[in-house]
Amino acid sequence: MNEKNIQPIQFLFEKELLEEIQKVSTIKQVPKGEIMIDLGERIKFIPLLLEGAIKVVREDDSGEELLLYFVEFGSTCAMTLNCCLENTSSEIRAICESDTTLIMVPVAFMDDWLTKYRSWRNFIFENYQNRLSEMLKAIDALTFLKLDERLEKYIKDKSKVTKSKTLKITHLEIAMDLNSSRVVISRLLKKMENQGKVVLGRNTISINY
């Protein structure tokens, strides 16, 4: 991996750690829609997001998915870190929301860097804290918000991580993420369109708020 690849994350880590990351890591490009980490996989690399966005979901016994959180630039997946620390298989599925570029750090270096580098410790603990907060918000939304409120929050969050006011997504995909049905989501989206909040197109949603 060359120095140019690591420039976007220079603000996160000290020089010595950046040099180690550059030496031992690889760059991986993953297209939109591809599963980056699946249920039951053994985690061999810690992904650091350079570009794009990743959706992290949990699957129940019946195969229904629950959206936990999104991973954005300069972050990593807390559930992946947890698997690395405990040497367990993945309990989540990570799906690329857009074409994504990652720095893949071998798991073998994680413990050593926690001891050697304060910036790495801060990065790991901050990601744990942020993802935990987002998971609690997901639980709160599922428990306390009505479906139309959850839908609005979902659209706002997705717009934020994709950095776009126009989402390329089907009503069925939204329904799966929100554990609802396509018919119900379509009805709620139409209501939002009538309220002037969105404009619906063919597999697109343009946001006006």
Secondary structure as GFF3:
##gff-version 3
##sequence-region A 1 209
A	DSSP	alpha_helix	3	6	.	.	.	ID=ss1
A	DSSP	three_ten_helix	7	9	.	.	.	ID=ss2
A	DSSP	alpha_helix	15	24	.	.	.	ID=ss3
A	DSSP	beta_strand	26	30	.	.	.	ID=ss4
A	DSSP	beta_strand	35	37	.	.	.	ID=ss5
A	DSSP	beta_strand	45	51	.	.	.	ID=ss6
A	DSSP	beta_strand	54	59	.	.	.	ID=ss7
A	DSSP	beta_strand	65	71	.	.	.	ID=ss8
A	DSSP	alpha_helix	78	86	.	.	.	ID=ss9
A	DSSP	beta_strand	93	96	.	.	.	ID=ss10
A	DSSP	beta_strand	100	106	.	.	.	ID=ss11
A	DSSP	three_ten_helix	107	109	.	.	.	ID=ss12
A	DSSP	alpha_helix	110	116	.	.	.	ID=ss13
A	DSSP	alpha_helix	118	144	.	.	.	ID=ss14
A	DSSP	alpha_helix	147	162	.	.	.	ID=ss15
A	DSSP	beta_strand	166	168	.	.	.	ID=ss16
A	DSSP	alpha_helix	171	177	.	.	.	ID=ss17
A	DSSP	alpha_helix	182	194	.	.	.	ID=ss18
A	DSSP	beta_strand	198	201	.	.	.	ID=ss19
A	DSSP	beta_strand	204	207	.	.	.	ID=ss20
###
